[in-house]
C-alpha cells in the first residue's frame, strides 16, 4: 500500500468515527418534542419493570406520553453514550439513570438540573445516597435504589458475625484448620473499581478516608496505611487467597457458594443465588455489616439515581416522572421484582418487603445504614484509576502499602489541583 493510499484510509476511518458519533447524537435529538423520554436499564427484568412503571405513570398522566430509550447495560458504555449526548447539548433523553459516582461529574459539567424543587421528601432517603447526589450543596439526582457491600458469613462455622477484623481473622483461621475450609475470606482484588470499594470498607473500618470533608486527599494517612497493610497481610497469610487478586464479584461468589470460603465480601445480588438450587451453602449463611477496627463499620455505596437533562424541553414533567419512579410504591415493587434495595428508609418498615428480599429486611437495613459513598467529585473516575493501580501493586508485593498510598496521594493531589478542585474552605 502506497503512502497516499494509507493516509486516505486513515482519514476515511476517522470520518466513519465522526459520522457514527453524529448519528448517535442526532438520534438522541430526534425525538418528538411532546414525548418525555427516559433512558436506563432496559433489558431483562429491570427493563420490563421500568416499562411497566412508566405505563402506570402514563395512565395516571395521560397528557404526558413517555418513551423508554434503551442504552447499553454496561455502565462504561452507557456513560460514554451519555457524555456524547449531553456534551452535544441534546435535549433528549429527558430523564437519565446515573451510576452512583456520576452525579457530581454531570452536575459540574452543567448537564443536569438541580432537583431541590422536585418535591421529593429528602428526609426519607438514606443520607449517604443523598450525599452522593449533591454537588456544591445542591441536589442533582434522586436515589432510585441502593447497593451496598456486605459481609456474608457461614452460620455453620461460627456462632456470630465478627465485629472486628481481628475477630474475622481468628474465625477464618479456625474454619481453615478445623473445618478444612480452603479460603478464610474472599473479596474482589482484581485491578478494577471493585477493589476500590473493598479498600474503602477496610479504610473506613480503620478510621481513614480517601478525601477529607473539605476535599483534601488523606488516603496516605497512618490509618489508611494500616488498612492497606492489613489487606496485604491477609493475602500473605493465606486468609485471603492469592487468587483473589484476579477475582471480581462472580469468582468471589463461586468460591463462597461452593463451600470453599468461610467469609465473603459481596453485594446483595449474591444472596438470592446462594439460596438457590446447586448452592452448597443454602440455609447455612447470613449477612452482616463489614467488620471494623479503629473506625466504624462501612458498606461501600452503589446503586443508581435519576437525573433530569439540563436541556429538557419539559423540566416539570421530567421531575414529576422522577418523583413517581422514586416513590415508595415503585421502590417496593422494584425490590420484589428485581431484588434491588429501596433507597427510602420507610420502605424497610413495610411488612411486604420481607417477601421481596432474599435476606431479612432488618439485617439488610443494618448494612444500608452504614453506607459510605465514594469521593463525591467530578473527577472520581480518574482518582479511582490512580488508586486501583497502587492498591493492586501493594497487594501483589510490587510496592509497600506506605509507598503505594503516598504515590497515589501525590498523583491525586496533582489531579485535583489541575482540575481546580483542591481543598475547599
C-alpha positions as CSV (number, residue, x, y, z in Angstrom):
1,X,0.0,0.0,0.0
2,X,1.5,3.4,-1.0
3,X,1.7,6.3,1.5
4,X,-1.1,8.5,0.0
5,X,-3.4,5.5,0.0
6,X,-2.6,4.8,3.6
7,X,-3.3,8.4,4.5
8,X,-6.6,8.2,2.7
9,X,-7.7,5.1,4.5
10,X,-6.7,6.6,7.9
11,X,-8.7,9.7,7.0
12,X,-11.7,7.6,6.0
13,X,-11.6,5.7,9.3
14,X,-11.7,9.0,11.2
15,X,-14.6,10.2,9.1
16,X,-16.5,7.0,10.0
17,X,-15.9,7.5,13.7
18,X,-17.2,11.1,13.5
19,X,-20.3,10.1,11.5
20,X,-21.1,7.3,14.0
21,X,-20.9,9.8,16.8
22,X,-23.0,12.3,14.9
23,X,-25.6,9.6,14.2
24,X,-26.0,8.8,17.9
25,X,-26.3,12.5,18.7
26,X,-28.9,13.1,16.1
27,X,-30.8,10.1,17.2
28,X,-30.8,11.5,20.7
29,X,-32.0,14.8,19.5
30,X,-34.6,13.5,17.1
31,X,-37.5,12.5,19.4
32,X,-40.9,14.2,19.3
33,X,-40.9,17.4,21.4
34,X,-44.1,16.4,23.2
35,X,-42.8,12.9,24.3
36,X,-41.0,12.6,27.6
37,X,-38.1,10.1,27.3
38,X,-36.2,8.1,30.0
39,X,-33.1,6.1,29.5
40,X,-31.5,3.4,31.6
41,X,-31.5,-0.3,32.2
42,X,-33.9,-1.5,29.5
43,X,-33.1,-5.3,29.3
44,X,-34.4,-8.3,31.3
45,X,-36.4,-7.9,34.4
46,X,-35.2,-4.4,35.0
47,X,-36.3,-3.3,31.6
48,X,-39.7,-4.9,31.8
49,X,-40.3,-3.3,35.2
50,X,-39.3,0.1,34.0
51,X,-41.7,-0.1,31.1
52,X,-44.5,-1.4,33.4
53,X,-44.0,1.5,35.8
54,X,-43.7,4.1,33.0
55,X,-47.0,2.7,31.6
56,X,-48.6,3.2,35.0
57,X,-47.4,6.8,35.1
58,X,-48.9,7.4,31.7
59,X,-52.2,6.0,32.8
60,X,-52.2,8.5,35.7
61,X,-51.0,11.3,33.5
62,X,-52.5,10.6,30.0
63,X,-51.4,14.1,28.8
64,X,-47.7,13.1,29.3
65,X,-46.6,10.4,26.8
66,X,-43.4,8.7,27.8
67,X,-40.9,6.5,25.9
68,X,-38.2,4.3,27.3
69,X,-34.9,4.8,25.4
70,X,-32.7,1.8,25.6
71,X,-29.0,2.3,26.4
72,X,-26.1,-0.2,26.8
73,X,-26.4,-2.1,30.0
74,X,-22.7,-1.9,30.7
75,X,-22.0,1.1,32.9
76,X,-18.9,2.3,31.0
77,X,-20.7,2.1,27.6
78,X,-23.8,3.9,29.0
79,X,-21.5,6.6,30.5
80,X,-19.8,7.1,27.2
81,X,-23.1,7.5,25.3
82,X,-24.5,9.9,27.9
83,X,-21.3,12.1,27.7
84,X,-21.7,12.1,23.9
85,X,-25.3,13.2,24.0
86,X,-25.0,15.7,26.8
87,X,-21.8,17.3,25.6
88,X,-23.7,18.0,22.4
89,X,-26.5,19.6,24.4
90,X,-29.1,17.1,23.2
91,X,-32.5,17.7,24.8
92,X,-33.3,14.0,24.7
93,X,-33.4,11.8,26.8
94,X,-35.2,13.9,29.4
95,X,-34.6,11.6,32.4
96,X,-31.4,9.7,32.9
97,X,-30.4,6.8,35.1
98,X,-27.0,7.6,36.6
99,X,-24.5,5.4,38.3
100,X,-23.8,6.4,41.9
101,X,-20.5,8.1,41.1
102,X,-21.6,10.0,38.0
103,X,-23.8,12.8,39.6
104,X,-21.0,15.3,40.5
105,X,-19.4,14.9,37.1
106,X,-22.6,15.6,35.2
107,X,-23.6,18.4,37.6
108,X,-20.2,20.2,37.4
109,X,-20.5,20.0,33.6
110,X,-23.9,21.7,33.7
111,X,-25.6,18.7,32.1
112,X,-28.3,18.0,34.7
113,X,-30.7,20.2,36.6
114,X,-30.8,20.8,40.3
115,X,-33.7,18.9,41.9
116,X,-34.1,20.6,45.2
117,X,-37.5,21.8,44.0
118,X,-38.6,18.4,42.6
119,X,-41.0,17.8,45.5
120,X,-39.1,14.8,46.8
121,X,-39.2,14.1,50.6
122,X,-35.5,14.1,51.1
123,X,-35.8,13.2,54.8
124,X,-36.9,9.7,53.9
125,X,-33.8,8.8,51.8
126,X,-30.7,7.4,53.2
127,X,-28.2,10.3,53.8
128,X,-25.3,8.5,52.1
129,X,-27.3,8.2,48.9
130,X,-28.3,11.9,49.1
131,X,-24.7,12.8,49.8
132,X,-23.6,11.1,46.6
133,X,-26.2,13.1,44.7
134,X,-25.3,16.5,45.9
135,X,-22.8,18.9,44.3
136,X,-21.8,22.2,45.8
137,X,-24.7,21.9,48.3
138,X,-27.4,21.3,45.8
139,X,-29.3,18.0,45.0
140,X,-28.8,17.0,41.3
141,X,-30.3,13.5,41.3
142,X,-32.8,11.4,43.4
143,X,-31.7,7.9,44.7
144,X,-33.6,5.2,42.8
145,X,-32.2,2.1,44.5
146,X,-29.1,1.4,46.7
147,X,-26.4,-1.3,46.5
148,X,-24.1,-1.9,49.4
149,X,-21.1,-4.0,50.2
150,X,-21.7,-6.6,52.9
151,X,-20.2,-9.5,54.8
152,X,-21.5,-13.0,54.1
153,X,-20.7,-15.5,56.8
154,X,-21.2,-19.2,57.3
155,X,-23.6,-19.8,60.2
156,X,-22.5,-23.4,60.5
157,X,-18.9,-22.4,61.1
158,X,-19.2,-19.6,63.6
159,X,-21.8,-18.6,66.1
160,X,-22.0,-14.9,65.2
161,X,-20.7,-12.5,62.7
162,X,-17.3,-11.0,63.6
163,X,-17.4,-7.4,64.8
164,X,-13.7,-6.6,64.2
165,X,-11.2,-7.5,61.6
166,X,-9.2,-9.4,64.2
167,X,-12.3,-11.5,65.1
168,X,-12.7,-12.2,61.4
169,X,-9.1,-13.4,61.0
170,X,-9.4,-15.6,64.1
171,X,-12.7,-17.2,62.9
172,X,-11.3,-17.7,59.4
173,X,-8.2,-19.4,60.8
174,X,-10.4,-21.8,62.8
175,X,-12.5,-22.6,59.8
176,X,-9.5,-23.4,57.7
177,X,-7.8,-25.6,60.3
178,X,-10.9,-27.2,61.9
179,X,-13.4,-27.4,59.2
180,X,-10.9,-27.7,56.4
181,X,-12.3,-24.7,54.5
182,X,-10.0,-23.7,51.7
183,X,-10.4,-19.9,51.9
184,X,-10.8,-17.8,55.0
185,X,-12.1,-14.6,53.5
186,X,-12.9,-13.9,49.8
187,X,-13.1,-10.5,48.3
188,X,-12.7,-8.7,45.0
189,X,-9.0,-8.0,44.5
190,X,-8.6,-7.6,40.7
191,X,-7.5,-4.2,39.5
192,X,-10.8,-2.6,38.8
193,X,-13.5,-0.5,40.6
194,X,-14.5,-3.3,42.9
195,X,-11.0,-3.2,44.5
196,X,-11.6,0.4,45.5
197,X,-14.9,-0.4,47.2
198,X,-13.3,-3.2,49.2
199,X,-10.5,-0.9,50.2
200,X,-13.0,1.8,51.1
201,X,-14.7,-0.6,53.6
202,X,-11.4,-1.6,55.1
203,X,-10.2,2.0,55.1
204,X,-13.3,3.3,56.9
205,X,-13.1,0.4,59.3
206,X,-9.6,1.5,60.3
207,X,-10.7,5.2,60.7
208,X,-9.3,6.5,57.4
209,X,-10.8,8.2,54.3
210,X,-9.8,8.9,50.7
211,X,-10.8,12.6,50.8
212,X,-11.5,14.7,53.9
213,X,-14.7,16.6,54.3
214,X,-13.1,19.7,52.9
215,X,-11.8,17.9,49.8
216,X,-8.2,17.2,50.9
217,X,-6.5,14.0,49.8
218,X,-5.9,12.0,53.0
219,X,-5.5,8.5,51.6
220,X,-1.9,8.4,52.7
221,X,-2.8,8.8,56.4
222,X,-1.5,6.4,59.1
223,X,-5.0,4.8,59.4
224,X,-5.1,4.3,55.6
225,X,-1.6,2.6,55.6
226,X,-2.8,0.4,58.5
227,X,-5.9,-0.6,56.5
228,X,-3.9,-1.5,53.3
229,X,-1.3,-3.3,55.3
230,X,-4.0,-5.4,56.9
231,X,-5.3,-6.3,53.4
232,X,-1.9,-7.2,52.2
233,X,-1.1,-9.3,55.2
234,X,-4.5,-11.1,54.8
235,X,-3.2,-12.2,51.4
236,X,0.3,-13.1,52.6
237,X,-1.0,-15.2,55.5
238,X,-3.4,-17.1,53.3
239,X,-6.6,-15.8,55.0
240,X,-7.5,-14.2,51.6
241,X,-6.4,-16.4,48.7
242,X,-3.7,-15.0,46.4
243,X,-6.1,-15.9,43.5
244,X,-8.5,-13.2,44.8
245,X,-6.1,-10.6,43.3
246,X,-7.7,-11.6,40.0
247,X,-11.2,-12.0,41.2
248,X,-14.3,-9.9,40.6
249,X,-17.8,-10.4,42.1
250,X,-18.7,-13.7,40.4
251,X,-15.4,-15.5,41.1
252,X,-15.9,-14.5,44.7
253,X,-19.4,-15.7,44.8
254,X,-18.5,-19.1,43.2
255,X,-15.9,-19.7,45.9
256,X,-18.4,-19.0,48.7
257,X,-21.3,-20.7,47.0
258,X,-19.2,-23.8,46.5
259,X,-18.5,-24.0,50.2
260,X,-14.8,-23.1,49.8
261,X,-14.8,-19.9,51.8
262,X,-15.8,-19.1,55.4
263,X,-16.5,-15.4,54.7
264,X,-17.2,-13.3,51.7
265,X,-17.5,-9.6,50.9
266,X,-20.0,-9.0,48.1
267,X,-23.1,-7.1,47.0
268,X,-26.8,-8.0,47.8
269,X,-27.4,-9.7,44.5
270,X,-25.5,-12.8,45.7
271,X,-27.9,-13.7,48.4
272,X,-30.7,-15.0,46.2
273,X,-28.2,-17.1,44.2
274,X,-26.7,-18.5,47.4
275,X,-30.1,-19.7,48.5
276,X,-30.9,-21.3,45.1
277,X,-30.5,-24.8,43.8
278,X,-27.0,-26.1,43.5
279,X,-25.6,-23.9,46.3
280,X,-23.5,-25.7,48.9
281,X,-24.3,-23.0,51.5
282,X,-28.1,-22.7,51.1
283,X,-29.5,-22.3,54.6
284,X,-26.1,-22.0,56.1
285,X,-25.2,-18.4,55.6
286,X,-26.2,-14.9,56.8
287,X,-25.3,-11.3,56.1
288,X,-23.8,-8.7,58.4
289,X,-22.1,-5.3,58.3
290,X,-18.4,-5.4,57.4
291,X,-16.1,-5.5,60.5
292,X,-14.1,-2.5,61.7
293,X,-11.1,-1.8,63.9
294,X,-10.3,1.7,65.0
295,X,-13.0,3.3,62.9
296,X,-16.6,2.3,62.1
297,X,-18.3,-0.4,60.1
298,X,-18.8,0.7,56.4
299,X,-20.7,-0.5,53.4
300,X,-19.4,0.9,50.1
301,X,-22.4,2.6,48.4
302,X,-23.5,1.5,45.0
303,X,-26.8,1.8,43.2
304,X,-28.5,4.2,40.8
305,X,-30.3,7.6,40.7
306,X,-32.5,9.5,38.4
307,X,-31.5,12.9,37.0
308,X,-33.0,15.4,34.6
309,X,-31.3,16.6,31.5
310,X,-30.5,20.3,31.7
311,X,-31.7,20.8,28.1
312,X,-35.0,19.1,28.5
313,X,-38.0,20.9,27.0
314,X,-40.3,19.6,29.7
315,X,-38.5,20.0,33.0
316,X,-41.6,19.9,35.2
317,X,-42.9,16.7,33.6
318,X,-39.5,15.2,33.9
319,X,-39.4,16.0,37.6
320,X,-42.8,14.5,38.0
321,X,-41.7,11.3,36.4
322,X,-38.6,11.2,38.7
323,X,-40.9,11.8,41.7
324,X,-43.2,8.9,40.6
325,X,-40.5,6.4,39.9
326,X,-38.8,7.1,43.3
327,X,-42.0,6.8,45.3
328,X,-42.2,4.1,48.0
329,X,-44.7,2.0,45.9
330,X,-42.3,1.8,43.0
331,X,-39.4,1.0,45.2
332,X,-41.2,-1.8,46.9
333,X,-42.2,-3.2,43.5
334,X,-38.6,-3.0,42.3
335,X,-37.4,-4.9,45.4
336,X,-40.0,-7.6,44.8
337,X,-39.3,-8.0,41.0
338,X,-35.5,-7.5,40.7
339,X,-34.4,-7.6,44.4
340,X,-32.9,-4.1,44.5
341,X,-32.8,-2.4,47.9
342,X,-35.0,0.6,48.4
343,X,-33.3,4.0,48.8
344,X,-36.0,5.1,51.2
345,X,-35.8,4.2,54.9
346,X,-39.6,4.0,55.2
347,X,-39.9,1.1,52.8
348,X,-37.8,-1.1,55.1
349,X,-40.6,-0.9,57.7
350,X,-43.2,-2.2,55.2
351,X,-44.0,-5.8,56.0
352,X,-44.3,-6.7,52.3
353,X,-40.5,-6.1,51.9
354,X,-39.8,-9.4,53.8
355,X,-41.3,-11.3,50.9
356,X,-39.3,-9.3,48.4
357,X,-35.7,-9.6,49.7
358,X,-33.5,-12.7,49.9
359,X,-32.4,-11.7,53.4
360,X,-34.4,-10.3,56.4
361,X,-35.1,-6.6,55.9
362,X,-33.8,-5.7,59.4
363,X,-30.4,-7.3,58.5
364,X,-30.3,-5.5,55.2
365,X,-31.2,-2.2,56.9
366,X,-28.4,-2.7,59.4
367,X,-25.9,-2.8,56.5
368,X,-27.5,0.0,54.4
369,X,-27.4,2.4,57.4
370,X,-23.6,2.0,57.3
371,X,-23.3,3.0,53.6
372,X,-20.4,5.2,52.7
373,X,-20.2,7.0,49.3
374,X,-17.1,7.0,47.3
375,X,-15.5,10.5,46.9
376,X,-18.1,12.9,45.6
377,X,-16.1,14.7,42.9
378,X,-16.4,15.3,39.1
379,X,-13.0,13.5,38.6
380,X,-13.8,10.4,40.6
381,X,-13.1,8.0,37.7
382,X,-9.6,9.4,37.4
383,X,-9.0,9.2,41.1
384,X,-10.2,5.7,41.1
385,X,-7.9,4.8,38.3
386,X,-4.9,6.0,40.2
387,X,-6.0,4.2,43.4
388,X,-6.6,0.9,41.5
389,X,-3.0,0.8,40.2
390,X,-1.3,1.5,43.6
391,X,-3.6,-0.7,45.7
392,X,-3.0,-3.6,43.4
393,X,0.7,-3.0,43.4
394,X,0.7,-3.1,47.2
395,X,-1.4,-6.3,47.4
396,X,0.9,-8.1,44.9
397,X,4.1,-7.0,46.6
398,X,5.3,-4.6,44.0
399,X,5.1,-1.7,46.4
400,X,4.9,-1.4,50.2
401,X,1.5,-0.1,51.5
402,X,3.2,3.1,52.7
403,X,4.9,3.8,49.3
404,X,1.8,2.8,47.3
405,X,-0.6,5.2,49.2
406,X,1.9,8.1,49.2
407,X,2.4,7.7,45.4
408,X,-1.3,7.5,44.9
409,X,-2.0,10.6,47.1
410,X,0.6,12.7,45.3
411,X,-0.9,11.9,41.9
412,X,-4.4,12.5,43.2
413,X,-3.4,15.9,44.7
414,X,-1.9,16.9,41.3
415,X,-5.1,15.8,39.5
416,X,-7.4,17.8,41.8
417,X,-5.2,20.9,41.6
418,X,-5.2,20.8,37.8
419,X,-8.9,20.4,37.8
420,X,-9.4,23.3,40.2
421,X,-10.8,21.0,42.8
422,X,-8.4,21.3,45.7
423,X,-9.3,21.6,49.3
424,X,-12.4,23.7,49.8
425,X,-12.6,26.3,52.6
